[in-house]
Amino acid sequence: MTRVAIVGAGPAGIAAADVLVAHGVVPVVIDEGLRPGGQIYRQPRPGLRLDIMALLGAEAGNYRRTHATFESLKDRIDYRPQTLAWAIEDRTLHTMKDSAAATVGFDAIILATGAADRTLPIKGWTLPGVFTLGGAQVLLKEHGCLIGRRIVFCGRSPLRRNTLALLRGSVLQKSFRAQGPMEPVHQCDHVEHRHAELTLEVVRIGRDVGAFANDRAD
Ligand SMILES: Cc1cc2nc3c(=O)[nH]c(=O)nc-3n(C[C@H](O)[C@H](O)[C@H](O)COP(=O)(O)OP(=O)(O)OC[C@H]3O[C@@H](n4cnc5c(N)ncnc54)[C@H](O)[C@@H]3O)c2cc1C
């Protein structure tokens, strides 16, 4: 049988595994994450009181379908979570899990490793309180944490609108309200959305922001 390795159990890796299984292949699916879903369909950590469906809004149907597909496949694939793929040599994939190195032989390999934030370094970008969109999303979806009550967005990432929607959804959930006392709503220019418990401000980079000049970004 053809040996196929897939690196990544996000939507792309799961879709690839689905097609391969339908054709009688048992792929090895390697992912460094604890659970499948990748970035967009990242799952909340077990025990977290977070209504991920409500949070995802229009994306909830795709989230459900992706995870249902994975559930239907999991006994027909060789799924290896918390496993890092770190090198490919000839037809061998080198992996690491719990500090133990291993190899996976393959005839074909699919790299479904997704995308990562590309952060533009500007003065102050490493200060406490400065997050990438991706980092803010990981905290929200997996850990149920808001990065703050007053959030300024810099830049024009296509994910900005999506992250705004997630943050708006979060303020409607009780578990987020329980995270501490609410700050009063700040009045500020360029406010894109204002809610009784959260202010989101959008600032275009290059026009309004050259640096985060204070001790903290807020
Ligand atoms: C933090 C973040 C949040 C995002 N949120 C959204 C969103 O809400 N909406 C949207 O439309 N797009 C979002 N994106 C863009 C996103 O990349 C895609 O929409 C979607 O997740 C891509 O699916 P994918 O399967 O190609 O990759 P991903 O979903 O990124 O899945 C890739 C998988 O590969 C695994 N992986 C990567 N490298 C290795 C390695 N070396 N060894 C083992 N495993 C590895 C990762 O753990 C991950 O599970 C986000 C991107 C980031 C970085």
The ligand as an ORCA input file, in Angstrom:
! r2SCAN-3c Opt
* xyz 0 1
  C      -3.554     32.005     14.911
  C      -4.285     31.987     13.600
  C      -5.673     32.134     13.605
  C      -6.381     32.089     12.404
  N      -7.739     32.222     12.431
  C      -8.438     32.247     11.273
  C      -9.842     32.450     11.265
  O     -10.448     32.615     12.320
  N     -10.486     32.471     10.064
  C      -9.819     32.298      8.876
  O     -10.440     32.313      7.818
  N      -8.504     32.079      8.864
  C      -7.794     32.062     10.010
  N      -6.451     31.892      9.998
  C      -5.819     31.612      8.727
  C      -5.737     30.091      8.724
  O      -4.421     29.765      8.538
  C      -6.662     29.373      7.734
  O      -7.897     29.926      7.565
  C      -6.876     27.888      8.087
  O      -6.694     27.574      9.457
  C      -5.891     27.158      7.247
  O      -6.114     25.781      7.386
  P      -4.909     24.790      7.152
  O      -5.423     23.422      7.417
  O      -4.244     25.084      5.860
  O      -3.816     25.189      8.255
  P      -3.946     25.300      9.836
  O      -5.338     25.435     10.272
  O      -2.955     26.334     10.248
  O      -3.409     23.867     10.327
  C      -2.060     23.532     10.220
  C      -1.758     22.473     11.250
  O      -0.424     22.030     11.030
  C       0.200     21.830     12.271
  N       1.622     22.007     12.053
  C       2.246     23.072     11.491
  N       3.572     22.853     11.421
  C       3.777     21.610     11.963
  C       4.948     20.820     12.172
  N       6.162     21.211     11.783
  N       4.798     19.609     12.765
  C       3.562     19.168     13.151
  N       2.427     19.876     12.954
  C       2.537     21.076     12.363
  C      -0.403     22.884     13.197
  O      -0.355     22.439     14.550
  C      -1.833     22.981     12.677
  O      -2.733     22.182     13.417
  C      -5.706     31.919     11.174
  C      -4.302     31.794     11.181
  C      -3.603     31.843     12.379
  C      -2.095     31.727     12.361
*
